Amino acid sequence: MRHRKHHGSLGLVSGHRRALMANLATALLTHGRIETTEAKARAVRPYVEKLITLAKRGDLHARRQALAKLRYRPIVDRLFGDIASACSDRAGGYTRMIKTGFRTGDAAPMAVIELVDEVSSDSAA
């Protein structure tokens, strides 16, 4: 049975979609906040929240799983250091999505997705 198995494909093949999710998650964890289309923000939100939950676990296996998803060691180190400690008392809901209107040109609905807990001065910019 395939009940409840549909996930948004964003009109992309699976390899491109995996790369897009990794790049969006890397940008979000680097800057603390990104503006993208609403569909991409909805897709990347559970991806990032699962990574932060992995980082809160903090063991070697979790680190290797996060590195397999993000493919960039400095961001994984930041995730397991700064971000995990900032979110240690929160039991989920590490991100928030704010709709910002429509993009000029193609009228795509846009949204800002950001980390709820401020991590560094880089995210306040």
C-alpha positions, -999 to +999 in steps of 0.1 A: +000+000+000+012+035-007-011+054+016+004+086+030+036+081+011+034+112-012+059+139-005+063+170-025+086+164-054+090+202-062+091+192-098+126+178-095+142+144-099+153+127-067+190+136-070+184+172-077+158+174-049+183+159-024+209+184-035+184+213-031+174+202+004+211+199+014+219+233+000+188+250+016+196+234+050+232+245+048+222+280+040+196+281+068+221+267+094+248+291+082+228+323+082+200+314+106+173+327+081+167+324+044+140+337+020+128+311-005+095+300-021+068+288+002+069+253-012+107+250-007+104+264+029+077+238+037+099+210+023+131+220+041+115+226+075+112+189+085+146+182+070+163+208+092+143+199+123+154+162+120+190+174+117+188+195+148+173+166+167+202+144+155+226+171+167+210+172+202+217+134+204+254+143+198+270+109+193+293+098+165+266+080+146+244+111+146+273+132+134+280+109+105+243+108+096+242+146+096+274+148+075+258+124+050+229+148+046+247+181+046+281+171+031+299+201+046+319+195+078+321+231+092+283+234+091+280+200+108+304+212+135+284+243+140+252+223+141+265+200+168+281+228+187+263+262+187+229+252+173+224+220+194+233+238+226+209+267+218+181+243+212+188+219+240+158+229+261+134+230+232+115+197+225+109+205+188+097+234+166+132+247+160+122+267+129+095+292+120+081+301+086+067+336+079+049+342+046+063+374+030+041+379-001+046+372-037+078+374-059+079+400-086+081+384-119+063+351-115+041+358-084+054+328-066+045+328-029+076+336-008+084+328+028+112+334+053+122+304+072+144+310+103+157+293+134+137+302+164+166+304+188+191+331+178+225+314+176+251+340+166+254+376+153+255+361+118+218+352+121+208+387+133+221+403+101 
